[in-house]
Amino acid sequence: MWSENRLTELLDIEYPLIQAGMAGGPTTPKLVAAVSNSGGLGTLGAGYMAPEAVREAIREIRQLTDRPFGVNLFIPEPIDVDKAKIARTNERLDRYREELGAERVRAEEVSTEGPPFWEQLNVLLEERVPVFSCTFGVPPAEAVEQLRSAGVAVLGTATTVREGAKLEAAGVDAVVAQGSEAGGHRGMDAGMVGTMALVPQLADRVGVPVVAAGGVMDGRGMAAALALGAEGVQMGTAFLTCEESGAHPKHREAVFGSTDESTVVTRVFSGKPARGIRNRMIEELEPYVEEFPDYPLHNNLTRDVRNAAKQQNKPEYMSLWAGQASGLSKKQSAAELVQDVVDETEHILSNLAVR
């Protein structure tokens, strides 16, 4: 049976399908639970959440499902606090604040702190979360040791073969191969290797299961990923438009109206490369990205603009994360999406087997 492999055994799931941990609101407890209840692995994108908010979300998920689920966090990175860049960028953002009626932020008041990784991790350990996944780097050895000692499966994200090898050496149980087609933030070195090129090379390089991510929207993507050597897929954009998603209505509209040419990789919103639908803010600020401070400083700078844009339903100033295959998005429930992927995969593999 195509769905029975090392990944499904590791995660204790029925189908090798992971819903990506999209931080910032799309991965509501209802979405996470719906995916897990359907036989996949739902994932809470908790990178930006305060520790106690993470705890509350985990407990809500557990009220909705008794199946395994995961929580995704961002690995902390060294930060270069360039005050001159912060000041210049802050001034450049004032035009948007004025248009949106947002209060001006003083450069010296901008937070230079990233997400509280260790506090978030402690919550995951205390709540005995079944699966931990991470992006933005190699998890610290102490974190991997704590997680594995607690019986937690650990997944890392790689955009190149070299990154995947580093993750395996760090002790992760599986590697998510994030191709350049994927929506949202990129991994460690923001490698721009496509999914079709990355997956087989990574599968040949590492001994742990590989999960294909980037451009997978249906059973065709699942079947292709399995043929390339992956043991499962991770899907993000496809779940953005599901009924249980917490994505902003204007974000959904933008995804439904997108094509294969709509997205671009940009540092405009966070200071870190991420793929999203091109809009006015990207067009106007892209020429100045080299002047921006590092992530998460730039992300903290733009937060008030992005939040005001959401409140006022102005997608031209929102980070509309989406992958290159966003044009295949559908309006359906998470359970329907999972079942469609499974049915189509089985149909494709059965047809190939009899040829």
N, C-alpha and C positions, 0 to 999 in steps of 0.2 A: 504493500500500500504506500503510495507516494507521500502521504502525510505522516508516516511513522519513521522518524529518524532521530539522530542525536539531539537535535534542537527541541523537538517536541518532548523527548524524554527529560532533557535538562530542565525545561520550563514547566513540565507537567501540564501540557496543553494538547488539545485535540488536533489543531491545524497549525502548521508552521507560519503563522501570520502574526506579526507584531504591529500594533498601532503605535506610531511614533509619539514620543513624549514632547509634544509641541507646547513650549512654555508660553506664558502670557495670556492664558485663558481658554484656548480651544478645548483642552483636555479636561472637561468637567468630570466629576465623579460618575455621572450618568453615562457618559461616553465610555469611560474606562471600564465600568462594570458591564455595559452592553457588549463590548468586544469580548471580554473574558467569558461572559455567559454564553457567547456564541461559539466558543471553542478556540478563540485566538488569545493573544495576550494584550490586554489594555494597559496603557502606560500613562501615569500622571506626569505632566511636564511641570515639575516643581522648582525649576531653576531660579525663578524670581520670587518665590513664595517665602514668607516668614516662617520660621520653624513651627510655630503653633498652628499656622494656617495649613501647613503640610500635614500635621497631625490630625487636624479636623477633617481634611479631605480624605486621608487614609481611612479614618473611622467611618466616614460616609460611604466610601467605596465598599467597605466590608459589610455595611448594612444592605447593600444592593447585590452583592455577589459573594459566594463562598469559593470562587475559583481563583487561581493565581493571577496576580497583576504585578506591574512594575512601577517604579518611581524613577524618573530621570533627573539628574542633577548636573550642574556645570562644574568642571574641575577648575579650581582656582589657578590663576596665572600671575606671573610677575607683572606689576603695573609701573609704568613710567609716568609719574605725575609731572607733566609739563604745564606749568601754570600759564605760560604765554599762549600755548595752544588752547587751553581751556578758556582764557579770556577772549581770544580772537573768535573762537567758535561760538561762544556765548553771545557775543555781539552780532554775529552773523544770523543767529537764530531769532534775534529780537523782532525782525520783520514779520515772522510767522506768529510770534506771541502777540504782537500788536494787532494783526489781522484777526486772530482768534479771541482776542480779549483776555489772553492769559497774563498773569502777573509776571513781570520781569524777574529773572533769577540773577542774583549777584554771583559772580564767578567764584568768590571765596566761600559761598554757601553750597556749592555743588559737591555732592558726596564723592569722595575718592575711594569708597569701599565697594567691593564686589559682593555677591550673594554670600551669606554666612554658611559656607559649605559644611564645616565640621558640626555646627549646631543642627543643620538640616540632616546630616548623616546620623547623628545621635538619635534623632526622632525615628528615622527608618529602622535603626537597630532596636530601639525600645518598642516599636510597634510591630517588629518582626515581619517586615515586608518581604515577600517571597523573592522578588527580582529587583536588582539595582542596575540601572544603565546610566551611562555618562557620555558627555560630549566635551569638546574643547581641550582634550589632552589625556594623558595617562594618569589614572587614579593613583594617589600616593600609596606606597607599600603598606603603610599602617592601615589605611582604609580598606584595602583589599583583604588584608589579614583579618580585620574585624568582621567584615562582611562574610567571608568564606567560613570563618569560625562559627558564625551564627547560622550557617546553612543557607545563605543568600546567594543566588546565582548572579554573577557579575558580567555585564555586557559593556564593551567599550566601542567607540565609534572611530573609524579610520577613513581618511580620504585618499590614502596612498598605501601601497604595499609596505613601505618602510614603517608607517605608523601602525599598521596592523601587526607587524612583527614586534614592535615595542609593546603593544598591548598584550600580546601573548606572553612575552617575557615577564610582564608585570603580574601575570596570573589570572587574567580574565578567562571566563568560561566560554565566551563566544565573541566574535568580532562583527560589528555591523559595518559593511562596506558601503560607504556613502558616496555614490557617484555624483558627478557634477550636475546632473539633472535635478537633484533633490532640492526641495524648497526649504527655506529657513536657513539658519546659520550653518556655516561650514565647520569642519573639524580643526585639528591641530594646526596644520600648515596650509589649510584652505586649498588642498590639491584639487585641480580641475580635471581629474581623470574620470572619464565616463563610466557608468555602471557596467556596460558590456565589456569594457577593457579591464576594469578593476577587479571584478568578482573572480574570474578564472585565475588571474595571477595571484590574488590573495588566497584563494582556495588551495593553490599549489604550494604556497609559502608557509601557511600556518597549519597546525594540527587540530585546532579547535573549530567548531562549526562557524561557517560564514553566513551572514544574513545580508541579502541584497537590498539596498535602499536607493531610491532615485529613479523616477520614471515609472514606477510600478503602480498601476491603477486598477488592474483587473486580473482575471485568470491568465490572460496572455503573458502578463508580466511575471506571474508566479511560475508558469511553466518554463518561461525563458530563463528565469533565475535558477531554477533547479537544473536545467540543462547546462548552465554555465558553471555549475559546481557549488552553488549556494545550497544551504539546507533549509532556507526559509526566506521570507521577505519582511521588510518593515515599510509600512505605508503611512504617509502623513497627509499629503494634499487630498487624497481620496476621502479621508475622514473629516476634513474641514467642513464639508457641506452636508454632513449627516445631521439628522434631526437633533441628536443629542449634543452636537458640538457647541462650544461656547464662543465660536468665532463671531465677530461683529457682523451684523446684517450687511453692512457695506463691503466688508471683506468677502462675504459669501457672493454678493452681487458681482464683485470684481473677478472672482474665480470663475463664476458661471459665464462671464462675458469674455474670458481670456482665450488666447490661442497659443500655439507652440512658440510664437514670437513675442509674447507679452512680457516675459520675465527677464530679469537681469540680475547679475550678482553685484551687490553694492555694499559699501560701508557707511552710507549716508545716515542710517538710523541708529546704529549701535557702535560703529567704529570697527566692527568685525565683519568679514565678508558673509553675506547672506543673500539667498535668492528670493526675490519677490517681484510682484507685478509693478512695472514701471509707472510712476506717477509724477506729479508736478515737483514734489520735494526732491525726488531723485534727480530729475532733469536739471533743476536749478543748483543743487549742491554738489553733484558729482564732480565738477571741475575743481572742488576745493578739498577733496577727501584726504589729500596728503597733509593738509593743515590740521586735521582733526586729531584730538588726543586719543589715546588707546582705549579699547574696551576694558572695563565697563564705564570709564569716565565719560566717553561720548554718549553712551547709552543713557547715563544719568542726566546729561545735559539736554537731550532731546525728549525726555520722558514727559515733561509738562506740555510740549507741543503735541505729541502723539495722543496724550490723554484728552487734551482739549478737542482735538480733531475727532476722536471717538465720540465724545459727548455731543458734538455739533454735527455728527454724521458727515464729515468731510474727508473722504478717502484720499484726496490729493495730498494729505499730510500724515497718512497712516502707513505703518509698515504692513504691507499686504503680502505676507509670505506665501509662496506657492511654488510648485515645481514646474518643470517644462512640459509635463503632460497634463497640466491643469484643465486643458480643454476637454478632457474625458470625464470631468466631474459630473456627478449625478445627485439629485435630491432624493435621498432615501434614508432609511434607518441604518444604524450600524450593523444590526443583525442581518438585514437584507444585503448589505455590502459584503459582509463576510461570507454569507451563503452563496452569493453570486460568484465570488472569487473561487470558492471551493468547487462549485458546480462547473464553472468554465474550465478550471484547471483539469478536473477529472475528464471532461469531454475532450479537451485538447490532447491530453496524454493517452487517452484511449484510442483516439484516431491515429496518433503517431505510432502506437504499438501495433496496429493492424496493417500498416503500410508495408 
